[in-house]
Amino acid sequence: MYWRPDAAGTGVEPIYVILSSPYGETNAKGKYSGRDYNSDKAGGPIQDLDWKTATIDREGVDKVKLHTGRFGESPENVVMIDRLEKILKGELQPTDTDKRFYTHEVRELERYRALGIADGTVPENDYEVWNNTHTATLEDYKLSSDETLLYTPEALNSQN
């Protein structure tokens, strides 16, 4: 709640504004991400996962496309998915960023499914679900919320 007292003697009434988060009620703060989230609504407990050992394959790329497709097309995701396709064709060697993006999106899809959210659908409380699953997935892989860990500079600049 934000409260601004009146200016004494001016006749200005106090202003009360209640601010709420689009991410819903939270009960935890990520150790690595620093993000607030609800661990009871994140699609399962935090796992000890390692993105470094990832092998990018067709099945996984299809899962990335399936999951990111639910949010509508974003320039950043288009660039990253194009990179994954080039990796599959042998035209590009995977970078750490590619592996982190790939494993993050696949794991986030698993968390959505664990919550009973059908593939290709956007839940009514989409910001809350995304925040909880996204944050828990960052924690799974021990990542901060720095977007450069999941997106290349080219992808981040594509939104301009």
N, C-alpha and C positions, 0 to 999 in steps of 0.2 A: 504494500500500500504506500502510496506517495501522498504526503500531507503538506500543504502549504498554509501556514497560519495567515489570518487576516492582517492587513497593515493597520495597526492601531490608529483609530481616529479617521481613517479614510473612508470607512463604509464598505470596504472591499470584503466580501465574504470569503471564508476559507474554502479551499478547493481540495476535494478528495478524489483521487484517481486510483482505481484498483487495477493493477497490471497482472496479467496472467501469461503464463508461458504456453506457446503452442505445443510444447513437448509434454504436457500433462504433469502429473505428480511424479516426483522423483524420490528415490530412497538411497541412492548411492552416488559416489563420485569416482570416476575411473582413475585408477592409480597411474596409468600411462597417458591416457588422453586428457585427463583433467576435466572431463565433461560430466555433467549431472545426467543421470538416467535412472530408470526403474528396472532394477535387476530381476524383479518378479515378472516383468513383461518383455523380456529380451530374447525369448526363444531358447531358454536354457542357461545353465551356468557357464561362467567363463572357462574356456579350455586353454591349455598350454600348447599353442600351435606355432609352427615355424614356416613363414612364407619363403624362406631361403631355399627350401628343398622342393619347391613347386616345379612341376613339369606342366607346361602349358599344352593342352591337348584339345581336340575338337569338341569333345563332350563338355569340357569346362568352359570353353569359349561360348558354346551354345547356351550354357547356363548363365553366363555373364550377360549375354544378349537378352535372354528371357527376363532376367531380374531387372536390369536397367531399363528395359522397355516399358515396364510398368509405370515409370516416372515421366514418360514422354522423352522425346529426343533432346539431349543437351549437347552442345558443341564439344564439351570436354569429354563426355563419354564416347561420342562418335570418333574422336581422335584416338582415344585409348583402345577402343574396339578395333579400329583400323590397324593399329599397331599389333594387336593380338593376331589378327588375320595374317599380317605380313610375317609374323613369327612362325605361324603354322606353315606358311609357304616357303619358309627358309630364306626370306628376303631381309630379315632383321633378326639380330640376336637379342634375346630378352634382357632387359635391364632390371635392376632391383625394383624400380618404379613399376615396370610392367608386371613383375611377379607379385608385388604388393597389391596392385589394383585387381589383378586376376583373383588372387586368393581372397581378398576382401569381399569382392562381389559374390563369389561362389559361396563363401561362408554366410554372408548376409542373406542370400537366398535360402540357405538351410535354416537359418533362424526364422525367416518369414514362414516357411513351411511348418516349422515346429510350433508356431503360433496358430496354425490352421488357416493361414491366409493363402488362398488359391493363387496359383501362378497366373500372372497377367492381370491381377486385380489390384486395385488401390483401396486400402481400407478407409473407412470413414474418418478415423483418427490417424490419418497418414503421417502427419508430422511427428506425433508421439511414437508411433510404431517405428518409423525410420530412425528417430533419435535413439530409441532404446536398442534396436538391433545394430545400428551403425556403431554406437559407442561400445556395445559389448563385443563387436567384431574387432574394433581397434584394440580393445583389451585382450582379446584372444591372441592377437599377434604382437602385443606389447608395443603398440604404436601411439605416438602423440596424435593430436588432431590437426597437425600441419598438413594442409592439402597437397604440398609438394611431395609428400611420401606416397600419395596415390595417383597423382597426375603429373605428367611431364610439363616443362615450361611451355612447349608447343600446345598442349591441351589446355592449359590455363590461359594462354593468350588467345585461344580460339574464340573465347566468349566476347572479345572486343570487336 
